[in-house]
Amino acid sequence: MLYSIATKLPETVSAYRQVLAKHVGSGGISNASQLDFSIEYLKNKQLKGGVDLEEFAKDCGVGVKLTQ
């Protein structure tokens, strides 16, 4: 997933690359769908004036584990 961060994250939100990498490394973001949503979330929030990292973690389900 770190490769996905490097290739999918646009320059407009590149300042959040370390934040995403930290959450992937810790297992807080644990699948490709969650990562894709997180990237889209960052892009949308950045266009609207900025990102609150606590809100980001809550809205993107960082640390939430889904089971079947």
C-alpha positions, 0 to 999 in steps of 0.5 A: 500500500505504500506504493499506492501512496507514492503513485496515487497521491496527487501533489495537491495533498502530498503534504499528507504523504507521511500521515498516510504512510504512518497509518498504513505502517501501524495498520490503521489503514489496512486495505486498498479500499480504505486507502483509496477512500482516504486519498479521495477524502484528503483531496476533497477536504483540501479543496474545501480549505484544509484537513483536520487530522482528527476528523480525517482519522474518524471519517476514514475509519483509521484503526477500524477493523472489519471482519466477515 
